[in-house]
């Protein structure tokens, strides 16, 4: 790699997470700078194996300077600056005027216009624009941007409806300007009273803008309902199935941005970790359809063209069975091929694992009864399962032969 390339930002790619037949818009380089693949060259299974055998699992690409902010940084910064002006005006005047609404629409129109052919680098830019000190400003722009990408990829909305969904996303946390900063930024556990104050922000945001003439109901619904849950235990305990789709779209984008932003009490989750946590929220916080849409339409875009889980990861199915991912399904990340080798069993108040002597191979794309429920992330549990498999000599030969880094 020449000196110009070496000076550019390097984006790490983990080959263990790459699905075969993936291609990148940029050339791929080894850790020491050797060019391994040209731009848009397809990474076949054999190429992945060949590169891993010679260089290990970590390689890099380096976005070209002229492309590095293809949602141009000036567009993002302009959106951010305008957002600060709009929110600060509302804080000072305690009013959301027609002018404020018009400025908000202009911000969303600029973002939507710039996303026509510029999705990947828009996400790269978004990932760099994290600041807890100005969280509300960044969060508003980021959730608007994520929602714009998801709603356009999902194709359930058209024309002005798209703008209304994205505008609702952008304004979804508007009500937080009426909450004390000491509560919003509190690093410790919130009191019950403080939690109730936080839970008022969708209603507060709705109250701020509901009187504006001609506002699309989609915007109001999105703001008011974006913290409802699939298990009906959201802020207002509303029945999830009766809600429109726009607040559900915004809610999952809101969760992703919150997870990947550092907080006083934790570090930011990586895109891969955040996507796993979103999968693990299925049938609890979100319905399976919206989770499937998010991870399939947005997953590889958010995670540098990589799958967010890999062959060899342990999962739990809706049946309580414990499985091993044997093959990632690039057409539907919620339906990989798996090997079922154990089941959780309850005995009184205790829960234990019963291991099968003869594991079962299943394909979730064809098995209508079994569904992915949880990707196991807790390292102690992962290590305990691995150790039990070794002790019982279950799947050991398969694991050593087919799973990278199995030991």
N, C-alpha and C positions, 0 to 999 in steps of 0.2 A: 504494500500500500504506500503511495507516495506521501510526502510530508503534508500536503493539503488535506488528504483523507485522514491522516493521523490526527490532525488538529480538530476535525469535526466531531460532533457529538456521536458517540457509538451507542447503538441500541442492541442489547444482548438478546440472543435467540437461544433457547434451550431445545436442542434437537429431540430430546425425549418427549417433548410436547408437540412436535410438528407432525401433522397428518400427512401421509404420503400424497404426492401429486399437488402439493402446495407450491405456489410461486410468489416471489416478492418483487416489488417494483424497483428495488435497489439491488446491486450486487451484494453477495455474501462473502465475508472475509473470516479467516482464521484468527485466533487470539493474537498471533504475531504479525498480522497484516497481510497474509497471503490471500489473493483473490481466489475463491473457491467456485463461485457461480456467477454468471452474468445476470444482468437485470432481466426479470421475468422468466428466467430459466427454471424449469420445473424440477422440484426436489422429489425424485422418485424414491421408493423404498430402498433400492440398491445404493443410490447416491447418499442417502441419509446414513446408511450403515457404513459405507466407505469413508465418509467424512468423520463419523464418530470414532471409527477404529483408528484413524490416523491422528485426529486432533482433539478427541474428547467430545462432550455433548454441547459445549458452549461455543457459539460462533457469533458474528456481529454483522449488522449492516449499518451504513452511515448515510443518513439523508443528505442529499445534495443541498448546498446553501440556498440555491434559487428555489428549491421546493420545500424547504424546511418549515415554512409557515404558510402552507397552502390553505388553511383558513388564515389569511395574512395576519401577522401579529398586530398590525395597526388596526385591523377590523376588530380583533378580540379586545385590544386595549381601548379602542373607541367605544365598544359596547360596554366595557367595564367602567370607563369614565362617565358615560351617559347614565349608567345604572346608579353610580354614586350620586350624580346630580339629582336624578329623579327621586331616589329614596331620601336623600338629605332634605330636599324641598318638602317632601311629605312630613318628615320629622319636624321641621321648623314650623310649617303652616298647619299641620294636623289635617291636611286635606289632600285628596287625590283628585286632581282636576282633569278636565278634558285635555289640557295640554300635556299633563303627565301621561295620560293614556296614549296620546298620539306619539309621544317620544318613545314609550314602551313598544308600540307597534313598529316604529321605525327601526328600533334595535333588532327586533325579531325578523323584520323583512331583510335587513342587511345580512343577518346570520343565514337565513334561508337562501338568499341569493348567492352567497359565497359557498354554500355547500353543494352546489350543482355537480361539481366534479372533484370535490376537494375533501372527501370524508376522512381518509386515513390521517392526513397531516393535521386536520382539525382536531382529531382526537389526541395526536401527539402533543399539540400545543396545549390542549386542555389539561393534559396530565402534568404539564410543567407549571401551570398557573394556580398553584395552591398556596393559600396564605390564611392561616387561622385568624390573624389579627383583623382581616377584612373578609371574613368568611361569608357573610351574608351577600356581599356584592359578587364575589366569585361564584358562590353557590347558585345565585340567581341566573347568571350567564351560563354556567356549566349545565345546570338542569335543563335550561332552555335548549342548549346545544344538543345534549344527549337525547332529549325528547324529540327534537327536530329530526335527528338521524333515525330514531326508532319508528316514529310515526310515518316517515316517508318510506322507509324500508318495508314496513308492515302493509302499506297500501290500503288501510281500512278507511282512511280519510283522504279527501281530495280538496284542492283549491283553497278557498278561504277557511275551510274547516281545519286544515293543517295549521294555518296561521293561528287560529283560535286555540287549538290544543297547545301549541308551543307558547303562545302568549300566557295561557293559564299556567303552564309549567314555569315560565319566567317569573310570574307574579305569585307563585304558590306560597312562598314564605313571606309575602308582603306584611302579613299581620305581626311578624316578629319585631317590626320597628316599634310596636307598642309594648314590648316586653323589656323589662329592665335588663341592661347589659350584664349586670352582676349575676342574673339568673341564666341568661343565654351562655355566658362564658364561664360559668362555675365549673371548676375542675373536679369537684367532689360530687358525691351522690346528691341528687335533688331531693328536697323534702317533699312530702305529699302535696303541700300547698304550692310549691314551686312547679311540680309536675302538672298540677291543674292549670297553672298560669301558662305553661308551655302549650298545653292541649287546647288553649283558647285561640291559638294563632290562626288556624284556618277560618274560624268564625270572624275573627278580627279583620283578616284580609278581605273576606267577603263583604263585611260591613263597610270597609273603606271604599270599595268600588261599585257596590250594588246599585247606587243611585245614578250612576252615569247613564246617560241616554244612549240607546242603541248598542249596548254591550252584548256580545254574543253569549247566550246561556252556557255554551261549552266552557267559556272562560270562568264563569262563576262556579259551575259544577266542579271544574278541575281544582280550583282553589279550595272549595269547601270540603271536598271529599277525599283529598289526596293522602289522608292518614287513616283511611279505613282498611280493614284487614279481611282476609279470606275467612278467618275463624270468627268473624264478627266481634272481635275484641279491639277494634280500632278506637280512635279518640272519641267517637260518638256512638260506638256500638251499633252501627247501621248494618242491615243485611247486605253483604257484599254482592250477592247475585243480582240485586236490584239496581246496582250502581252502573252508570255509563262507563265506557271503556277509557275515556280520557284521563280521569284521576288515577286509574290503575296503571296506565302507561307512565304517568308522571311519578307515581309513588315508587316504582321500581328504579327509575332513573335517579330519583332523590336518594334512594338507599345506596345505589352504586357510588354516587358522588360523595355521600357522607362517609362510606366505608373507606374510600381511597383518599380521604382528606385527614391529615393528622389532627388529633384532638389533645387537649392537655393531659388526658388520662391514658392515652395510647398512641402508638405510631400508626401511620396510614397502612392499611392493608394493600398488598400488591393487587394488580388487576386479576391475576389468577385466583388469589385468595377470596377477593370480593365476589367473583363469579361463582365460586364454590359455595360461599355463604348464601348467595341468592338462590342457587339450586336447593340448598338446605332449608330454605324458607317456604318451599312449595307445600301447598295444602295447610299452611299455617298463616303466613303473612300474605302470600299471593296464590292465585289459582295456577294450575299447571300450564294452562294455555299462555298466560302472560310471561311466565318464567321461560317456557319453551321459546316463545317469540324473542325474548331478550337475549338468551344465550346463543340462539341459532343465528339471529340477525346481527347481533352486536358483539358476540363473544370474541371471535378472532380479530375483529377490528379493534377492540379495546385491548387485546392481549398480544399485540405485535404479530398478528397472523398465526398465532399458535393456539392449539387446543389448551383449555385451562385445566384439564385433568389428563391423565395418561394411562396407558396400559400398565397394570399392576397396582393401581389405586384400589383401596378397599371402599366398599359402599354398603349401604343398608337399603333394602327394598321395602315397599309398603307392606309386604308379607312378614316383615321381621327377619328375613333371611340376610345373611352376610355374604357378600360377593366380591369377586376380583374382576376388574375390568380386563377382558381379554382382547377386545378390539374396539377402538373409538369409531363411532358412526359419524362421518363428516356431514351427512345429510340431516341428521337429527341428533344433537349432542345429548339429548335426554334419553336416547334409546341405544346404548352401546350393547355389544355382545359381552356376556359375563359368565363367570363360573361361580355357581352357588355352592358353598362348602360348609355352611353352618347356619344356625338359627338361634335367635334369642328366645329363651324360655323363661317363663315366670313361675316361681314357686313361693307362694306367700308374698312377702315384700322383697324377695331376692330375685335378681335377674342373672341368668347364667347363659353361657354359650354351649350349644350342643353341636359338635363337629360331625359332619357326615363322612363315613369311610369312603364313599363313592360320590365325589362331587358331580354336580349336574351342569351341563352347558346350556345356557339360555340366550336367546336373542330378543331383547326388549322391543325390537321393531316388529316382531311376530307374536310374541307372548302378550296376550291381551290382559292377563291377570296381574302380571308383575310390572311394577313401575319403580323407577329410580326415586328414592326418597331422601337419602343423605349420602354425601361424599364424606367419608371419615377424614377429619383433619387433625384430631387430637393425637399428637405424636406418641404419647404413652400407650394409648389404645392400639395404635398401628403397630408399635413394637411388641405389645403383648400378643396380638393376633399372629404376627410373624413368628414369634417364638413358639406359640402353640402349634402352628403348622409344621415347623421344623421338628418339634418333639414328637408329633404324631405321624411324621413322614407323609403328610398330605400335600400334594401339589409341588413338592420340593423340586423334583426334576424339571417339571414344566417351568417353574419360576426361574430356576437358574439358566435355563435354555432361552427363555423368551423375554424376560423382564430386565431392562437395563438397570445396573447398579443393585441388583438383588443380592443381599448378603445376610 
